[in-house]
Amino acid sequence: MTDGTEPLDLYDALLTTRAMRRFTDEPVSDDDIVACLRAAVQAPSGGNIQPYQFLVVTDPDKRAELGRIYLKAWERYAPAVAAVTPPARTEEAGRRHARNVAVSDELARALGAVPVHILVLMPSISMAIEDEEGHMDVGPTYASVYPAVQNLILAARSRGLGTVLTTVYRIYEDEVRAVCAIPDRFEVVALLPVGHPTGRWGIAARRPAESLTSWNTYGERR
């Protein structure tokens, strides 16, 4: 529910939940965060192992330090990406890209002020097993983590909260661990700033599903 009274249609939420990178300074309640985390853990995971933990950061000093690390990573990452990004195919695509870069830069400079940071932790484990025929790689452990992250994002949307999955901080992941005393055995696989967004929900520009979908044989479209 976006305002606590009216239900939000699930399919509408799926179509209109977009990355939010600008936030007001309005506080976020612990009850809202707990509700989002309860939704997160209901996501499916391989063998129901739930290979994740959540670390909620509300302390202003810790958020400020995470913001400092994030900005340092962004200021190294952004120019490196810009140097290898091909020119946009259309003027409109170029404008969209420029807007995305601008709001990403804004987030990097304001992250420490966002009311809540949720760090998603994953132990460094492998899902692969072996038998007499050899190694069986059934996919990365991340596949059992990110569904929970998406549940969290959608639950936040239902409560009028915005967020975005960020990973740029991983350039300096050891420093992030140090801020919150995270043991080395955990990867920090996502950081989600959570707050009341200043932007509007809506359908984002995406490549159409039809252009990305084959039926029965690769390349066969409908």
C-alpha positions as CSV (number, residue, x, y, z in Angstrom):
1,M,0.0,0.0,0.0
2,T,1.5,3.3,-1.0
3,D,-0.3,5.4,1.6
4,G,-1.2,2.8,4.2
5,T,-4.8,2.5,3.0
6,E,-5.1,1.7,-0.7
7,P,-3.8,-1.6,-2.1
8,L,-1.2,-1.5,-4.8
9,D,-1.8,-3.9,-7.7
10,L,1.1,-6.3,-8.0
11,Y,1.4,-6.2,-11.8
12,D,1.3,-2.4,-11.8
13,A,4.0,-2.4,-9.1
14,L,6.2,-4.7,-11.3
15,L,5.8,-2.4,-14.3
16,T,6.3,0.9,-12.5
17,T,8.9,0.2,-9.8
18,R,12.0,2.0,-11.0
19,A,15.4,2.9,-9.5
20,M,15.0,5.8,-7.1
21,R,18.2,7.8,-6.4
22,R,16.8,11.1,-5.0
23,F,15.3,11.2,-1.5
24,T,13.8,13.6,1.0
25,D,15.1,13.8,4.5
26,E,11.9,12.4,5.9
27,P,12.7,9.6,8.4
28,V,11.9,5.9,7.6
29,S,10.3,3.9,10.4
30,D,11.8,0.7,11.8
31,D,8.4,-0.9,11.2
32,D,8.6,-0.2,7.5
33,I,12.1,-1.6,7.3
34,V,11.1,-4.8,9.2
35,A,8.1,-5.2,6.9
36,C,10.4,-5.0,3.8
37,L,12.8,-7.5,5.3
38,R,10.0,-10.0,6.1
39,A,9.0,-9.8,2.4
40,A,12.6,-10.3,1.3
41,V,13.0,-13.6,3.2
42,Q,9.9,-15.0,1.5
43,A,11.7,-15.0,-1.9
44,P,12.7,-18.5,-3.2
45,S,16.3,-19.7,-2.9
46,G,18.1,-22.8,-4.0
47,G,17.2,-25.6,-1.5
48,N,15.7,-22.9,0.7
49,I,19.1,-22.2,2.0
50,Q,18.6,-18.4,2.2
51,P,22.3,-17.6,1.8
52,Y,22.1,-14.0,2.9
53,Q,21.9,-11.7,5.9
54,F,20.8,-8.1,6.1
55,L,22.6,-5.3,7.9
56,V,20.5,-2.1,8.5
57,V,22.5,1.0,8.9
58,T,20.7,4.0,10.5
59,D,23.5,5.5,12.5
60,P,24.3,8.9,11.0
61,D,28.1,8.5,11.4
62,K,28.2,5.1,9.8
63,R,26.0,6.3,6.9
64,A,28.2,9.3,6.4
65,E,31.3,7.0,6.3
66,L,29.6,4.6,3.8
67,G,28.7,7.7,1.7
68,R,32.3,8.8,1.7
69,I,33.5,5.3,0.5
70,Y,30.7,5.2,-2.1
71,L,31.7,8.6,-3.5
72,K,35.3,7.7,-3.7
73,A,34.4,4.5,-5.6
74,W,32.0,6.4,-7.9
75,E,34.6,9.1,-8.7
76,R,37.0,6.4,-9.8
77,Y,34.4,4.3,-11.6
78,A,32.3,6.9,-13.5
79,P,35.1,8.2,-15.7
80,A,36.4,4.7,-16.4
81,V,33.0,3.7,-17.7
82,A,32.5,6.9,-19.7
83,A,35.8,6.2,-21.5
84,V,34.5,2.9,-22.9
85,T,30.8,3.7,-23.4
86,P,29.9,3.9,-27.1
87,P,28.0,6.9,-28.5
88,A,24.2,6.7,-28.1
89,R,22.4,5.6,-31.2
90,T,19.8,8.3,-31.0
91,E,19.5,11.8,-29.4
92,E,16.8,10.5,-27.0
93,A,19.0,7.6,-25.9
94,G,21.8,10.1,-25.3
95,R,19.5,12.3,-23.2
96,R,18.4,9.3,-21.1
97,H,21.9,8.2,-20.6
98,A,23.0,11.7,-19.5
99,R,20.1,11.8,-17.0
100,N,21.0,8.4,-15.6
101,V,24.6,9.5,-15.1
102,A,23.5,12.8,-13.5
103,V,21.2,11.1,-11.0
104,S,23.8,8.5,-10.2
105,D,26.2,11.2,-9.5
106,E,23.7,12.9,-7.2
107,L,23.2,9.7,-5.3
108,A,26.9,9.2,-4.9
109,R,27.2,12.7,-3.4
110,A,24.1,12.4,-1.1
111,L,24.2,8.7,-0.1
112,G,25.3,9.4,3.4
113,A,22.2,11.5,4.0
114,V,19.7,8.9,2.9
115,P,17.9,7.8,6.1
116,V,18.5,4.0,5.9
117,H,21.2,1.9,4.2
118,I,20.5,-1.9,3.9
119,L,23.6,-4.0,3.2
120,V,23.0,-7.5,1.8
121,L,25.6,-10.0,2.9
122,M,26.4,-13.4,1.4
123,P,28.8,-15.9,2.7
124,S,31.6,-16.9,0.3
125,I,30.2,-20.4,-0.5
126,S,29.8,-22.4,-3.7
127,M,26.6,-24.2,-4.8
128,A,28.7,-26.6,-7.0
129,I,28.9,-30.3,-6.0
130,E,30.7,-33.3,-7.4
131,D,30.0,-36.9,-8.1
132,E,31.9,-39.7,-9.8
133,E,31.3,-38.1,-13.2
134,G,32.8,-34.8,-12.1
135,H,32.1,-31.2,-11.2
136,M,28.5,-30.0,-11.4
137,D,28.1,-26.2,-11.5
138,V,24.4,-25.4,-11.0
139,G,24.9,-21.7,-10.9
140,P,26.2,-18.9,-8.6
141,T,25.0,-18.4,-5.0
142,Y,23.9,-14.9,-6.1
143,A,20.9,-16.5,-7.8
144,S,19.6,-17.4,-4.3
145,V,20.2,-13.8,-3.0
146,Y,18.9,-11.4,-5.6
147,P,15.3,-12.6,-5.6
148,A,15.2,-11.5,-1.9
149,V,16.6,-8.1,-2.9
150,Q,13.9,-7.7,-5.5
151,N,11.2,-8.7,-3.0
152,L,12.6,-6.0,-0.7
153,I,12.5,-3.4,-3.4
154,L,8.9,-4.2,-4.2
155,A,7.9,-4.2,-0.5
156,A,9.5,-0.8,-0.2
157,R,7.5,0.4,-3.2
158,S,4.2,-0.9,-1.5
159,R,5.0,1.4,1.5
160,G,5.8,4.5,-0.6
161,L,9.6,4.0,-0.2
162,G,12.1,4.1,-2.9
163,T,15.5,2.4,-3.3
164,V,18.0,1.2,-5.8
165,L,20.4,-1.8,-5.9
166,T,24.0,-0.4,-5.9
167,T,27.3,-2.2,-6.1
168,V,29.9,0.5,-6.9
169,Y,31.1,0.5,-3.3
170,R,32.6,-3.0,-4.0
171,I,35.7,-1.3,-5.4
172,Y,36.5,-0.6,-1.8
173,E,34.5,-3.5,-0.2
174,D,37.0,-4.0,2.6
175,E,36.5,-0.5,3.8
176,V,32.7,-1.0,3.8
177,R,33.2,-4.2,5.9
178,A,35.3,-2.2,8.4
179,V,32.7,0.5,8.9
180,C,30.1,-2.1,10.1
181,A,32.5,-4.8,11.5
182,I,31.4,-7.3,8.9
183,P,33.4,-10.6,9.0
184,D,35.7,-11.3,6.0
185,R,33.7,-14.5,5.2
186,F,30.9,-12.3,3.9
187,E,30.6,-10.5,0.6
188,V,28.6,-7.3,0.6
189,V,26.6,-8.1,-2.5
190,A,24.3,-5.1,-2.5
191,L,23.7,-1.7,-0.8
192,L,20.2,-0.3,-0.9
193,P,19.6,3.3,0.2
194,V,16.0,3.5,1.4
195,G,14.0,6.7,1.8
196,H,11.0,8.6,0.6
197,P,11.7,9.4,-3.0
198,T,11.3,12.8,-4.7
199,G,10.7,11.2,-8.1
200,R,7.6,9.6,-9.5
201,W,6.8,6.0,-10.1
202,G,6.3,5.1,-13.8
203,I,7.2,2.8,-16.6
204,A,10.9,3.2,-17.4
205,A,12.4,3.1,-20.9
206,R,13.3,-0.5,-21.6
207,R,13.9,-2.7,-24.6
208,P,10.6,-4.5,-25.4
209,A,10.3,-8.0,-24.2
210,E,9.5,-9.2,-27.7
211,S,12.9,-8.1,-29.0
212,L,14.6,-10.1,-26.3
213,T,12.6,-13.3,-26.5
214,S,13.0,-16.4,-28.7
215,W,10.5,-19.2,-28.9
216,N,11.7,-22.8,-29.0
217,T,14.8,-22.0,-31.1
218,Y,17.2,-19.1,-30.6
219,G,16.3,-16.2,-32.8
220,E,12.8,-17.3,-33.6
221,R,10.5,-14.4,-32.7
222,R,6.8,-14.0,-32.4
